[in-house]
Amino acid sequence: MTGLAPDGSLSPERGAMDIVERVCTAYAWQRALGHDTVQDPLCCLVWDRAHPDVWDANHVSAVRAYTAADIDHVLQRAEETFGHCRHRLFVVDPLTPAAFVARLALDDYRELTPTIQLVLEGPLRAHPRDLDLRPVATEADWQCLYTLVRHNHTAGEPTHSGAMPVEVTRGMVASYRRKAPAYQFFLAREDGADCAYGAGVLCTNGLGMVEDLFTLPAFRQRGIATALIARAITHVRQQGAAQILIGAHATEPPKRLYAALGFTPVCVTREYIKHIDRDAIAS
C-alpha cells in the first residue's frame, strides 16, 4: 500500500493520516516539554517529582503497545515511574492500539473529557481588535500570569471538576516557566487590568501550536481570545510554522470559536486516569 493516488499524487487518505501523525507528535512533545522524559520503544513517560499532582507533568503518551505482553510492559513502566503520584494518567491518540484502550477500561480507568484537535492551514478568519498584548518576560509578568491561572483554577472553569489546590496551580506555573522561552505566553490587558493569557510554541516537527487560553469571565465576549490567538499564531509563523494546532474540549464552547476562525477538526485525543491510594498500597 503506497498511499499514492492513481495520478501519483499523495492520496487524500494518506494526507489525512500524515496530519494526524504530526498532530499526535506535536501534542505529545508540547506536554513533555520542560519535564523529565523517557522515550520507551512502546510509550513516552513524562514526570516531575517536585509536582506529583500536576497531571500534565506526570503522564504517559504515545502508547504503541499491541500485544498483551507489551501492554503489561507499559503498565509496569508506569508503576515504576509514577510511584510519587496519586494518579496514573494515559494520553490516548488515534494511533494508540485499541487493545491498549480496552485494557485501560478493563482496569477501571476513567475517561476524561475528550479534546478535539483542530488545525489552521491558511490565514485566520478574523480581523483581531487592537488590544494591549505583551509577552510574559519579566518576574512581574510571571506573577500576573500566576494570579490569572489561580483564578482559572478557582472561580473560572478548570479542565477538571472542582477547584484545584493551590499546590497544583503553583506546579502548573512552574511547568510553564520550565517550558519557556520556547513556550511563549502572552498577557492581555483591558481597562487597566491583566485579564487573559495564551501561549504559542513551534513544535519540533514544524507544527505551530496555540494552547493554554483563558479570559476572566467579566472580560469575555470582547474579542480578547481571538486577539490572543492571532498574536500566538503570528509568533509561531514568524518562526516558520505554516499549520497551526489548537485543542478544544469537546464539551466546551471554545470549539465553536476555533471553527469559526478557520480551524478544521483533525482528530480527537483522550485521557484516561486512575487515582491511587498510596497509603493503602504502603500498608
N, C-alpha and C positions, 0 to 999 in steps of 0.2 A: 504494500500500500504506500504510494509515493506522496499522497497529499496534493497532487497536481491535477488541475482541470485538463480536459482534452486538448485545450489550446496551449498547454504547457505552463499556464499561469498557476499561482497558488490557489487551491480550491477554497471556496468560502468556509467549508468545514475546518480545513487546516488553518486558515487565517484566524477563525474564531478561537480555535484551540490555542494558537500561538499567543493571543492576547490574554486568554485565561491563564496560561502558564506564567506570563510576565506579571500579571496582577497578583497571582499567588506568591511568586517570588518576591515581589516588591513589598507586599503586605507583611510577609514573614520577616523580611530584612528590617523594615521600619520598626517593628515591635521589638526586635532583638537589639537594635542599635543602642549602644551605651551600656549594655549589660554583659555579664559573663555568659558565654555561649559555647556550646559544643555541637558540632555538626556530626551526628552519628550517621552511619550509612542509611538508617531507616527513619531518622527523625532529626529535628533540631531542638535542643534543650537550652532554655534560657532561664537564668536565675539571678537573684540579687538577695544575698543572705542578710544584708542590712535592712531590707524592707520585705519581710516574708509575706505580708498581707496584701501587697500590691500585685494584683493578678497579671497585669500586663508585663510585669518584670519577672514573673515566675510561671512559666508555661511551657508546653510542648507544641511545636508546629511542624508542618511539612512531613507528616507521618506517611510513610510509603511501605507499610507492613501488610503483606497479603496473607501469608500463611499463619497458622495458629502459633507455630514456634516463633515467628518474627513478631507477632503481636504480643506474645508473652515477653519477648525481649524488650520491646518498647515500654511496656507497663513496668517491668522490673527496673529499667533505666530511670523511669520517672520516680519510682520509690527510692532509689539510691540518691537521686539528685535533689529531691524536694523534701527531705526529712525535716528541714527547718520550717516548712509551711504547714498550715492547717487546711490546705486545699490541694487538689490536683486538677489542673486545667489543660485541656487539649483544644487546640485550634484546628478545625476541620475545614479543608478546602475541597474544590471539585476534583482534585487529583488524589485525595485520600481514599484508599480502598474501602469499599462498602463493608467488607468483613471487619475492618477495624472499628468503624462506626457502630456496627451491630454489637461488637464486644463491649463498647462503652455503654450502650443501652442495657446489655445483659448485666453489667457490673454496677448498675444503678447510678450512672452519671446523669446529671440533669442538663438538658439543653437550654442555653440562654437565648436571648433574642437574636435571631439571625441578622447578619449585616449584608446589605446589598452593596456590591462593589460596582461603581459606575466610572466610566472613562469618558473624558472630553477629548475629541480628536481635533477640532478646529477652534475658532475664536469663541469666547464666552458670549452667550446670547443675552447681553445686558450692557447698559451704559452705567457703570457704578457711579454713585454720587460722590461729590467731593467730601472727604472725611479726613479728620486728623488721625493718621495712622503712623505708628513708629515701630521699628524693630526692637525687640527686647534685647538690650545690650548692657545696661548698667545694673548695679545691685538694686537700685531703686526700682528699675523696671521689673526685675525678678520678684521683688516684694509685692509690686502691684499685681503681677500675674498670680502669685500665691493667693492673694486676697480674693481674686476673681474665681480661681479654681476652688477655693474653700466655699465660696458662695454657691458654686455649681454643685458641690457635694452636700450641701445642707438645704438651702432654700431653693435651689434650682432643680434640674431634672437629671439626676445621676443616671449613669448607664444601668446600674443595678438598683433594685428596690431598697428604699430606706436611706437615711443619711449615713454618709461614710464617716468612720472615725477620723479624727484629726491626724493620726499616725499614717493613715492611707494617703491623705492629702499631702502631707509632708513627703512621703515616699514617692508619690507621683511627680511632684515638682522637682524633687531631687533627680528623678529619672529624666525629666525634661532637660535639666541642666547638663546631665551627662551626654545627652544626645546632641547638644549644641557644640560647635556652631553649625554643623551640617543641618540640624533640625532647627529652623529659624521661626521663632514665634513673633507675632505682631500684635500690638495692642491698639484698640480703637478708643478714641476719646470724644465724648459728646457732652455738651452742656457743662463743660468743666470737670467731667468725671471719666475715669477709665471704666469702660462699660462692656468690653468684649475682647475676645482674643481668638487667634487661629494660628496655624503653623503650616509651613511648606518645606518640603525636602526633595532633593533629587536622589532617587534610589540608584543603587549601583548598576542596575540593568537599564538605566536611561529613562525610566518612567518617573514623571513628576508626581508628587502626592500632596494633597491638601488634607489636613487632619486636625483633630482637637479643636473644633469650633464651639464657641459658647458666647451668648449675649445675655446680659442681665434682663430679666423679664420686662422691666419697666422701659427698656430701650428697644424692644423688638418691633417688627413691622416698620422699620425706618430705613431699610436697605443697608444696614450695617454689616450683616453677614455676607451679603453679596459683595460689598466693598472689600471685606477681608479676604474672601475667596479670590477676587480679582487680583489683590495685592500678592497673595501667595502664589498664584499662577504666574504672575509677572516675574516673581523671584526665581521660580524653578525654570521658567522658559529662558530667562537670561543665562542660565547655566546649560542650556541645550535641550531641555525636555520638550518633546512635541506632544505626547499624550499625557493627560493628567488624570490621576486616580483620586477618587473620593469615596468614602464609605458612609452609608446611612443605615441606621437601624430600621428594620422592616416595619416596625410599628410606630415610627416617629414621623412627624410632619416634614422635617428637612428633606426627605427623599423627593417630595414634590418640587421643592425649590431647586434642587440639583438637576432634576429632569428638565425643568423649565429653563435652566441656564444652559442646557445643551449636553449635559452628561447622559450617557447611554448605559443602561444596566448590562453588565457583562457576566456576572456570576454572583453566587451567594457563598459567604463563608459563615461557619457556625462555631460555637464554643460549647464545650461540654465540661461540667465541673462536678467534683465530688468533694464534700467537706470532710475533713479528717479530725477525729477526736484524738489528739496526741496523748492526752492524759490516759485515755482508755488503752492506747497502744502500749504506753510505758508501764501500765500496771499489769 
